[in-house]
């Protein structure tokens, strides 16, 4: 009887360790995906800046507007003819209790395994990730970019990175 009790305690401990390991593995996978999604936005904006130098436009201009203004944006490379899509988020909200209001910047995955903001297509599956970019001008010829990815898997998580981009040709 004592042997069965000790064996069952051992099984419970192994089971708890297994569950904890699987939970940590899922968190690490999502944290790695979130970090790469956050970096992708920053790199897209840097690419826009560098392309603007090549096309002789203002370093901080975007095709349909004069320049980036201080606000929240959705930045996406949709890998089509008009590759980079930048959209202002008009009614920005964020928070654990606001997830249902954050659908404008929820990421879905298409058939090719690419993250997209198009969740209306029946072929695209929803992911737990939400992504946006906040841009603010802090000095003349310097923008601060804050790329943030939020995900909800068992509890609320977020990952953000902040960087500065400048008009490096002027400096």
C-alpha positions, 0 to 999 in steps of 0.5 A, a space after each residue: 500500500 505504501 509503495 502504491 502511494 509513493 508511486 502515485 506521488 511520483 506520477 503526479 510530480 512527473 505529470 505536473 512537470 510535464 504540464 509545466 514544460 508544455 506550458 513554458 514551451 508554448 509561451 517561448 514559441 509565442 514570445 519568439 514569434 512576437 519578437 520577430 513580428 515586432 522586428 518586422 515592422 521596424 525593418 519595414 519602416 527602415 526600408 521605406 526610409 532607405 527607399 525614399 533616399 533612392 527615389 529622392 523623396 523626403 526620408 520620412 514620407 509615405 506614398 499617399 501622405 506627406 510624412 509619418 505623423 505621431 500616431 498608431 499604424 498597421 504596417 504590413 508587407 503583403 508580398 503583392 505588387 503594391 507590397 507595403 501597406 501602412 494604415 492609420 488606426 483611427 480608434 486605437 485601444 489596447 488592454 486585456 479587457 479591450 481585445 474584442 475592440 482590437 480586431 483592426 490590428 489582429 493578425 491572421 495567417 494565410 494559406 502560405 503561412 504569412 501573417 496578415 491583417 486580412 481576417 475576412 478571408 475564409 482561407 485565413 485563420 486567426 492567431 492570438 497575435 495583435 500588432 501595431 506601430 506607434 510613431 512619434 517625432 522626438 527631434 527634428 529629423 528623428 522618429 521614435 518607433 515603438 513596435 508592439 505585439 500582444 497575444 492572449 494565450 491563457 493570459 495576456 502577454 505583450 512584447 515591444 521594442 523601441 528604436 530611433 530612425 533618423 535622416 542619416 543623410 542629413 546628420 
